[in-house]
Amino acid sequence: MAAQTPVPGCSYHPGMGFVYICKTCNKELLCTDCVVSRHNTHNIGKLTDYVSEQKQQIQQYEEKLSKTDIPKLDGQIQESEDNFKESSISFRKIIKDIKRQGKQIKTEADHLVDKLVKLCRDLAKINEDITEKNTAALTELLGEKLKPQLERCQQVLTSGSNVDVISVARETRNTSTAPPDLRALKTAAFKPGVVYNDLLERMLGTVLVDGENALYQPIQSHTVISSFETPFPYDVCRTCRSGDEAWLSNRGKDKIHRVDKKGNIKEKVKCKVKVHSITVSSTTGRVWFCVKEDKSIREVMSNGAAVTRFTVDAVPRCLCITQEDMVVVGMMKGIVMFTSDGRVVSDGAGDVCRQEAVTPRYLTYCRQTGDIAATDSDNVSFDNYMAGKAPGKQPRVIVMDKHLKLRFQCKQLGAIKSQVGGGQQFLFYPVDVCFDGTGDVLVVEVVTKSVVLIDGNNGHFLRTVYISSGSLPWSVRLQDDHILWVGHINSEMKIFHYK
């Protein structure tokens, strides 16, 4: 057997080299003295055999690196660079296509503009011709008939004989001085159409990021102030007039709760009746609520007692209080405005302040504009709507002026499609609304589990404010124009800084 080649370095026996390994002590290197002293009864192996095994292991790792791992990474790097090149080419093509599509839309718009301008110019030329003909006819009447008759009359009156006077009088007795029939000028007026952003988007197209519409990605600039889950269920959130608190209620429950931004219960009101929906007066800060069973509208006083203010004819479903302390009540088949003691309010022209609605869900009032907004489920549940069991039904947002005259309805956002009943349709199911500080409308839209912002002037989609990654959002309120409360169906509340 070949002699073991010593390896210098034993710290226990100076001058002795390593010759063996101890398998018992995790392959510790040993000299010959270590074998008979510290490791006398241990499982001993040859160092050369161990080194040979280690070389084989290193060789296998070297082969794995050189033949598999490194070539694979080199390939991934090349693939990544190739993908980036393809992606860059794709983006350049997308940009080119967008510009081409936009140019086509602009071209069509320019053609339409030119067509309308040409129409106006043609009408102006027609009016010019009509004016020339009318002027010529009037000039002819004046120069060939009326002026000579005037001179004849003046001459007879100053120096004519009796016979001349009688003769001229007979001539002019039945003579008409009326101008000939003149052609009327063409009149025209320009009635601007409404620029629908959703239609423009559908004409132009959109950029899909990872298969989804990029416009519907949430704005990530909102700072979360707090998040909490209440120990009680709620589906209505109405912020207090000032401070950092809100009132929460649940349809059919007899209690309402006032909580702070951390979810601490500051007050509990036992209403002794089933509360259907609540609102908070912007002037008094008191809570009002409606009761379906007796059709009553009630106010919670400062001592916690609920006082009935008036009753309505139909079943009340929601309400809000205007800055003039008018009570707007959403009922089956209509939205009506009352005074705080229950008298129906006139719109100033003798008509009742009223707006058609099917099943209004929530109401809200805008302090800046005086507008009023409502969500209307069109008497279809969310589950049935999503399952396509209510064809023809379309939940909507209704925005009205201070007299409840319709300003616009928002029935879709124009970019949410789904296969329903064998065909594509735009799905839109709003449940709650509130106004922001500029008069635009924040809408809880549960198809996309989001809060979206629509233009308060026309209902056009502006942007997505928030998308829930968990439970459905169900209520929204903006406090002091910068604190956004978003309630969820699982009793979770999230509060954000709103910009």
C-alpha positions as CSV (number, residue, x, y, z in Angstrom):
1,M,0.0,0.0,0.0
2,A,1.3,3.4,-0.9
3,A,2.5,5.6,2.0
4,Q,0.2,8.4,3.2
5,T,1.6,11.8,2.3
6,P,1.6,14.0,5.4
7,V,0.0,17.4,5.1
8,P,1.7,19.9,7.5
9,G,-0.4,21.8,9.9
10,C,-1.6,19.9,13.1
11,S,-2.2,22.4,15.8
12,Y,-2.3,19.8,18.5
13,H,1.0,18.1,17.5
14,P,3.5,20.7,16.1
15,G,5.5,19.4,13.2
16,M,3.0,16.6,12.4
17,G,1.2,16.6,9.1
18,F,-2.4,15.5,8.4
19,V,-2.7,11.9,7.2
20,Y,-6.2,10.8,8.3
21,I,-9.7,12.2,8.8
22,C,-12.2,11.5,11.6
23,K,-15.6,10.4,10.2
24,T,-17.0,10.6,13.7
25,C,-16.0,14.3,14.1
26,N,-17.3,15.7,10.9
27,K,-14.3,14.9,8.7
28,E,-11.8,16.6,11.1
29,L,-8.2,16.4,9.8
30,L,-5.8,14.2,12.0
31,C,-2.2,13.5,12.3
32,T,-0.9,10.0,13.4
33,D,-0.6,11.1,17.0
34,C,-4.3,12.4,17.0
35,V,-5.5,9.0,15.9
36,V,-4.1,7.3,19.0
37,S,-4.8,10.1,21.4
38,R,-7.9,12.4,20.9
39,H,-9.7,10.1,18.5
40,N,-8.6,6.7,19.8
41,T,-12.0,5.0,19.5
42,H,-13.4,7.0,16.5
43,N,-14.1,6.0,13.0
44,I,-11.0,6.9,11.1
45,G,-10.5,7.3,7.3
46,K,-7.6,8.0,5.0
47,L,-7.0,11.6,4.0
48,T,-6.1,10.7,0.4
49,D,-9.4,8.9,0.0
50,Y,-11.3,11.9,1.4
51,V,-9.4,14.3,-0.9
52,S,-10.2,12.1,-3.9
53,E,-13.9,12.2,-3.0
54,Q,-13.8,16.0,-2.6
55,K,-12.0,16.3,-6.0
56,Q,-14.7,14.2,-7.6
57,Q,-17.4,16.4,-6.0
58,I,-15.6,19.6,-7.2
59,Q,-15.3,18.1,-10.6
60,Q,-19.0,17.3,-10.7
61,Y,-19.8,20.9,-9.6
62,E,-17.4,22.3,-12.2
63,E,-19.1,20.2,-14.9
64,K,-22.5,21.4,-13.7
65,L,-21.4,25.0,-13.8
66,S,-19.6,24.8,-17.2
67,K,-22.1,22.5,-19.0
68,T,-25.4,23.4,-17.5
69,D,-25.8,26.4,-15.1
70,I,-23.6,29.0,-16.8
71,P,-24.8,28.1,-20.4
72,K,-28.4,28.3,-19.1
73,L,-27.8,31.8,-17.5
74,D,-26.0,32.9,-20.6
75,G,-29.0,31.8,-22.6
76,Q,-31.4,33.6,-20.2
77,I,-29.3,36.8,-20.5
78,Q,-29.5,36.5,-24.3
79,E,-33.2,35.7,-24.1
80,S,-33.8,38.7,-21.8
81,E,-31.9,40.9,-24.2
82,D,-33.8,39.5,-27.2
83,N,-37.1,39.9,-25.3
84,F,-36.2,43.5,-24.5
85,K,-35.5,44.2,-28.2
86,E,-38.8,42.6,-29.2
87,S,-40.5,44.6,-26.4
88,S,-38.9,47.8,-27.6
89,I,-40.0,47.0,-31.2
90,S,-43.5,46.2,-29.9
91,F,-43.8,49.5,-28.0
92,R,-42.6,51.4,-31.0
93,K,-45.2,49.6,-33.1
94,I,-47.9,50.3,-30.4
95,I,-47.0,54.0,-30.3
96,K,-47.1,54.1,-34.1
97,D,-50.4,52.4,-34.1
98,I,-51.8,54.8,-31.5
99,K,-50.6,57.8,-33.4
100,R,-52.0,56.4,-36.7
101,Q,-55.4,55.7,-35.0
102,G,-55.4,59.1,-33.4
103,K,-54.5,60.7,-36.8
104,Q,-57.3,58.8,-38.4
105,I,-59.8,60.1,-35.7
106,K,-58.4,63.6,-36.2
107,T,-58.7,63.3,-39.9
108,E,-62.3,62.1,-39.6
109,A,-62.9,65.0,-37.1
110,D,-61.3,67.5,-39.5
111,H,-63.5,66.1,-42.4
112,L,-66.6,66.6,-40.3
113,V,-65.5,70.1,-39.3
114,D,-64.8,70.9,-43.0
115,K,-68.2,69.5,-43.9
116,L,-70.0,71.6,-41.3
117,V,-67.9,74.7,-42.2
118,K,-68.7,74.2,-45.9
119,L,-72.4,73.9,-45.0
120,C,-72.3,77.2,-43.2
121,R,-70.4,78.9,-46.0
122,D,-72.9,77.5,-48.6
123,L,-75.8,78.8,-46.4
124,A,-74.0,82.2,-46.2
125,K,-73.7,82.2,-50.0
126,I,-77.4,81.3,-50.4
127,N,-78.3,84.2,-48.1
128,E,-76.1,86.5,-50.1
129,D,-77.9,85.5,-53.3
130,I,-81.3,85.9,-51.5
131,T,-80.3,89.4,-50.3
132,E,-79.2,90.5,-53.8
133,K,-82.5,89.4,-55.3
134,N,-84.5,90.9,-52.5
135,T,-82.6,94.2,-52.8
136,A,-83.1,94.2,-56.6
137,A,-86.8,93.7,-56.2
138,L,-87.1,96.4,-53.6
139,T,-85.0,98.8,-55.7
140,E,-87.2,98.2,-58.7
141,L,-90.4,98.8,-56.7
142,L,-88.9,102.0,-55.3
143,G,-87.4,103.4,-58.5
144,E,-90.0,102.4,-61.1
145,K,-93.2,102.8,-59.1
146,L,-93.1,104.4,-55.7
147,K,-90.9,107.4,-56.4
148,P,-92.7,108.4,-59.6
149,Q,-96.0,108.1,-57.8
150,L,-94.6,110.3,-55.1
151,E,-93.5,113.0,-57.6
152,R,-97.0,112.8,-59.3
153,C,-98.8,113.3,-56.0
154,Q,-96.5,116.2,-55.0
155,Q,-97.1,117.9,-58.4
156,V,-100.9,117.5,-58.3
157,L,-101.1,118.8,-54.8
158,T,-99.1,122.0,-55.6
159,S,-100.3,122.9,-59.2
160,G,-102.7,120.3,-60.5
161,S,-106.2,121.0,-61.7
162,N,-109.3,119.6,-60.2
163,V,-109.4,117.0,-62.9
164,D,-105.8,116.0,-62.2
165,V,-106.5,115.7,-58.5
166,I,-109.5,113.4,-59.1
167,S,-107.6,111.4,-61.6
168,V,-104.6,110.9,-59.3
169,A,-106.8,110.1,-56.3
170,R,-108.5,107.4,-58.3
171,E,-105.2,106.0,-59.5
172,T,-103.7,105.7,-56.0
173,R,-106.9,104.6,-54.2
174,N,-106.4,100.9,-54.8
175,T,-102.6,101.0,-55.5
176,S,-100.6,98.8,-53.2
177,T,-97.3,100.1,-51.9
178,A,-96.5,96.8,-50.2
179,P,-93.1,95.3,-51.2
180,P,-93.1,92.2,-53.2
181,D,-92.8,88.8,-51.4
182,L,-89.2,88.5,-50.2
183,R,-87.4,85.2,-49.6
184,A,-86.4,84.7,-46.0
185,L,-82.8,84.2,-45.1
186,K,-81.6,80.9,-44.0
187,T,-81.0,80.7,-40.2
188,A,-78.6,78.4,-38.5
189,A,-77.3,77.6,-35.1
190,F,-74.5,75.3,-33.8
191,K,-75.5,72.7,-31.3
192,P,-72.2,71.3,-29.9
193,G,-72.2,67.6,-29.3
194,V,-71.0,66.1,-26.0
195,V,-67.4,64.9,-26.1
196,Y,-67.7,61.4,-24.5
197,N,-64.3,60.3,-23.2
198,D,-65.4,56.7,-23.1
199,L,-66.5,56.8,-26.8
200,L,-63.2,58.4,-27.7
201,E,-61.4,55.7,-25.8
202,R,-63.4,53.0,-27.6
203,M,-62.6,54.7,-31.0
204,L,-58.9,55.2,-30.2
205,G,-58.4,52.0,-28.2
206,T,-56.4,51.5,-25.1
207,V,-53.1,50.1,-23.9
208,L,-53.5,46.7,-22.2
209,V,-50.8,46.2,-19.5
210,D,-50.4,42.5,-18.7
211,G,-53.8,42.0,-20.3
212,E,-55.6,44.7,-18.3
213,N,-56.7,48.2,-19.1
214,A,-54.0,50.5,-17.7
215,L,-56.5,53.2,-17.1
216,Y,-58.1,51.1,-14.4
217,Q,-55.0,50.6,-12.3
218,P,-55.2,52.3,-8.9
219,I,-53.4,55.5,-8.1
220,Q,-50.6,54.6,-5.7
221,S,-50.2,58.1,-4.3
222,H,-52.8,57.7,-1.5
223,T,-51.4,57.3,2.0
224,V,-53.2,54.9,4.2
225,I,-54.0,56.6,7.5
226,S,-55.5,53.6,9.2
227,S,-57.3,50.3,8.7
228,F,-59.5,48.5,11.1
229,E,-62.3,45.9,11.4
230,T,-65.3,46.8,13.5
231,P,-66.8,44.3,15.9
232,F,-70.3,45.0,14.4
233,P,-71.5,44.7,10.8
234,Y,-72.1,47.9,8.7
235,D,-72.8,48.8,5.1
236,V,-73.3,52.6,5.5
237,C,-70.6,55.1,6.4
238,R,-71.3,58.8,6.8
239,T,-68.6,61.0,8.1
240,C,-69.2,63.6,10.7
241,R,-69.4,67.3,9.8
242,S,-65.9,67.9,11.3
243,G,-63.2,66.1,13.1
244,D,-62.0,62.6,12.4
245,E,-65.1,60.5,13.1
246,A,-67.8,58.7,11.2
247,W,-71.2,57.2,11.8
248,L,-71.7,53.6,10.7
249,S,-74.9,51.7,10.3
250,N,-76.2,48.4,8.9
251,R,-79.5,48.0,7.1
252,G,-82.1,46.3,9.3
253,K,-80.2,46.9,12.6
254,D,-81.4,49.1,15.4
255,K,-78.1,50.6,16.4
256,I,-75.7,53.1,14.8
257,H,-72.2,53.7,15.9
258,R,-69.8,56.7,15.9
259,V,-66.2,55.6,15.5
260,D,-62.9,57.4,15.2
261,K,-60.2,56.8,12.6
262,K,-58.7,53.9,14.6
263,G,-62.1,52.1,14.9
264,N,-62.7,53.0,18.6
265,I,-66.4,53.3,19.3
266,K,-67.1,56.8,20.7
267,E,-70.9,56.5,20.8
268,K,-73.6,53.9,20.3
269,V,-77.2,55.0,19.6
270,K,-80.1,52.5,20.2
271,C,-82.8,53.6,17.7
272,K,-85.4,51.1,18.9
273,V,-86.4,50.6,15.2
274,K,-84.7,48.9,12.2
275,V,-82.6,51.6,10.6
276,H,-82.5,51.3,6.8
277,S,-80.1,54.1,5.9
278,I,-78.5,57.1,7.6
279,T,-77.1,60.6,6.7
280,V,-75.5,63.4,8.6
281,S,-76.7,67.0,8.3
282,S,-73.9,69.3,7.1
283,T,-75.3,72.2,9.2
284,T,-76.2,70.6,12.5
285,G,-74.0,67.5,12.4
286,R,-77.0,65.4,13.6
287,V,-77.8,61.9,12.2
288,W,-81.0,61.4,10.2
289,F,-82.3,58.0,9.2
290,C,-85.2,56.4,7.4
291,V,-87.3,53.4,8.6
292,K,-89.0,51.1,6.0
293,E,-91.6,49.6,8.3
294,D,-93.5,52.8,9.2
295,K,-92.1,54.9,6.3
296,S,-90.8,57.5,8.8
297,I,-87.9,60.0,8.5
298,R,-86.2,60.5,11.9
299,E,-83.6,62.7,13.5
300,V,-81.2,61.7,16.3
301,M,-81.1,64.5,18.9
302,S,-78.1,65.5,21.0
303,N,-79.3,63.4,23.9
304,G,-79.5,60.3,21.7
305,A,-83.3,60.2,21.3
306,A,-84.6,59.5,17.8
307,V,-87.5,61.9,16.9
308,T,-89.8,61.2,14.0
309,R,-89.9,64.3,11.8
310,F,-92.3,63.1,9.1
311,T,-93.5,60.1,7.1
312,V,-93.6,59.6,3.4
313,D,-96.1,57.7,1.1
314,A,-93.7,55.2,-0.4
315,V,-91.1,53.0,1.3
316,P,-87.9,55.1,2.0
317,R,-84.6,53.6,1.0
318,C,-82.1,56.4,1.5
319,L,-81.8,60.1,2.2
320,C,-79.5,63.1,2.4
321,I,-79.7,66.6,3.9
322,T,-78.8,69.7,1.8
323,Q,-77.1,72.8,3.0
324,E,-80.5,74.5,3.1
325,D,-81.7,71.7,5.5
326,M,-83.9,70.2,2.8
327,V,-84.4,66.4,3.1
328,V,-84.0,64.4,-0.1
329,V,-85.6,61.0,0.2
330,G,-85.0,58.1,-2.2
331,M,-88.1,55.9,-2.4
332,M,-89.2,53.1,-4.7
333,K,-89.9,54.7,-8.1
334,G,-88.7,58.2,-7.2
335,I,-86.6,60.7,-5.4
336,V,-88.4,63.6,-3.7
337,M,-87.3,66.7,-1.7
338,F,-89.0,67.7,1.5
339,T,-88.6,70.4,4.1
340,S,-87.4,69.2,7.5
341,D,-91.0,69.0,8.7
342,G,-92.2,67.0,5.7
343,R,-93.6,69.5,3.3
344,V,-92.9,68.7,-0.4
345,V,-90.6,71.3,-1.9
346,S,-91.4,73.1,-5.2
347,D,-88.7,73.7,-7.9
348,G,-89.7,77.3,-8.2
349,A,-91.9,76.8,-11.2
350,G,-94.7,75.2,-9.3
351,D,-93.6,71.6,-9.9
352,V,-92.5,69.2,-7.2
353,C,-88.7,68.7,-6.8
354,R,-88.7,65.1,-8.0
355,Q,-86.6,62.7,-10.0
356,E,-87.5,59.3,-11.5
357,A,-85.6,56.3,-10.0
358,V,-86.3,52.6,-9.7
359,T,-84.6,51.5,-6.5
360,P,-82.3,54.2,-5.2
361,R,-79.7,52.8,-2.9
362,Y,-77.7,55.8,-1.5
363,L,-77.9,59.6,-1.8
364,T,-75.3,62.3,-1.3
365,Y,-75.2,66.1,-1.5
366,C,-72.4,68.4,-2.9
367,R,-71.6,71.5,-0.8
368,Q,-69.7,73.1,-3.7
369,T,-72.3,72.9,-6.4
370,G,-75.6,72.0,-4.7
371,D,-75.9,68.9,-6.9
372,I,-77.3,65.7,-5.6
373,A,-76.2,62.2,-6.7
374,A,-77.8,58.8,-6.2
375,T,-77.1,55.2,-7.0
376,D,-80.0,53.2,-8.5
377,S,-79.7,49.4,-8.6
378,D,-82.6,49.2,-11.2
379,N,-84.2,46.6,-8.9
380,V,-81.6,43.9,-9.6
381,S,-79.2,42.3,-7.1
382,F,-75.5,42.2,-7.7
383,D,-75.4,38.4,-7.9
384,N,-78.3,38.3,-10.4
385,Y,-76.8,41.1,-12.4
386,M,-73.4,39.4,-12.7
387,A,-75.1,36.0,-13.5
388,G,-76.9,37.7,-16.4
389,K,-80.3,36.9,-14.9
390,A,-81.7,40.4,-15.4
391,P,-81.3,41.2,-19.1
392,G,-82.2,44.8,-19.8
393,K,-81.5,45.9,-16.2
394,Q,-78.8,48.5,-15.8
395,P,-77.7,49.9,-12.4
396,R,-76.6,53.6,-12.7
397,V,-75.5,56.8,-11.0
398,I,-78.0,59.7,-11.2
399,V,-76.7,63.2,-10.8
400,M,-79.3,66.0,-10.3
401,D,-79.2,69.8,-9.7
402,K,-80.5,71.3,-6.5
403,H,-84.1,71.0,-7.8
404,L,-83.6,67.3,-8.7
405,K,-83.6,68.1,-12.4
406,L,-81.5,65.4,-14.2
407,R,-78.1,66.5,-15.2
408,F,-76.8,63.2,-16.4
409,Q,-76.8,59.4,-15.8
410,C,-73.7,57.2,-15.7
411,K,-74.6,53.6,-16.7
412,Q,-71.1,52.3,-17.7
413,L,-67.5,53.3,-17.5
414,G,-66.8,52.1,-21.1
415,A,-64.0,49.7,-20.4
416,I,-65.2,46.8,-18.4
417,K,-66.4,44.0,-20.5
418,S,-67.7,40.5,-19.5
419,Q,-69.2,37.6,-21.2
420,V,-72.9,37.5,-20.0
421,G,-75.7,35.5,-21.6
422,G,-73.5,34.5,-24.6
423,G,-72.4,38.0,-25.5
424,Q,-70.2,40.8,-24.4
425,Q,-71.6,43.7,-22.4
426,F,-70.2,46.6,-20.3
427,L,-70.8,45.8,-16.6
428,F,-71.3,48.5,-14.1
429,Y,-72.8,48.1,-10.6
430,P,-72.4,51.2,-8.4
431,V,-73.5,51.0,-4.8
432,D,-72.4,54.2,-3.1
433,V,-71.4,57.8,-4.1
434,C,-70.0,61.0,-2.7
435,F,-68.7,64.3,-4.1
436,D,-65.1,65.4,-3.8
437,G,-64.0,69.0,-3.3
438,T,-64.2,69.9,-7.0
439,G,-67.7,68.6,-7.5
440,D,-66.6,65.3,-9.2
441,V,-68.2,62.1,-8.1
442,L,-66.5,59.2,-6.3
443,V,-68.3,55.9,-7.0
444,V,-68.0,52.5,-5.3
445,E,-68.1,50.1,-8.3
446,V,-68.3,46.5,-7.2
447,V,-67.8,44.7,-10.5
448,T,-64.2,45.9,-10.4
449,K,-64.0,46.1,-6.6
450,S,-63.0,49.7,-6.9
451,V,-63.6,53.3,-6.1
452,V,-63.6,55.4,-9.4
453,L,-63.9,59.1,-10.0
454,I,-66.2,60.4,-12.7
455,D,-66.6,63.9,-14.0
456,G,-69.3,65.8,-12.1
457,N,-70.3,67.7,-15.3
458,N,-71.0,64.7,-17.6
459,G,-70.3,61.4,-15.9
460,H,-67.2,60.6,-17.9
461,F,-64.6,58.3,-16.3
462,L,-61.6,60.2,-15.0
463,R,-59.5,57.6,-13.0
464,T,-59.5,54.7,-10.6
465,V,-58.9,55.9,-7.0
466,Y,-58.7,52.6,-5.2
467,I,-59.0,48.8,-6.0
468,S,-59.7,46.3,-3.2
469,S,-57.5,43.2,-3.1
470,G,-59.8,41.5,-0.7
471,S,-63.4,42.1,0.3
472,L,-65.9,44.1,-1.8
473,P,-65.9,47.9,-1.1
474,W,-69.4,49.0,-0.3
475,S,-69.4,52.5,1.1
476,V,-67.4,55.7,0.6
477,R,-67.2,59.2,2.1
478,L,-64.8,62.1,1.8
479,Q,-64.2,64.1,4.9
480,D,-62.8,67.6,4.8
481,D,-62.0,67.0,1.1
482,H,-58.9,65.0,1.9
483,I,-59.7,62.1,4.2
484,L,-61.3,59.2,2.3
485,W,-63.2,56.5,4.2
486,V,-63.8,53.3,2.2
487,G,-66.0,50.6,4.0
488,H,-65.9,47.0,2.9
489,I,-68.6,44.3,3.1
490,N,-66.6,42.3,5.7
491,S,-66.8,45.3,8.2
492,E,-63.2,46.4,7.3
493,M,-62.6,50.2,7.0
494,K,-59.7,51.7,5.2
495,I,-58.9,55.4,5.5
496,F,-56.7,57.3,3.0
497,H,-55.3,60.7,2.3
498,Y,-57.2,61.7,-0.8
499,K,-55.6,63.8,-3.5
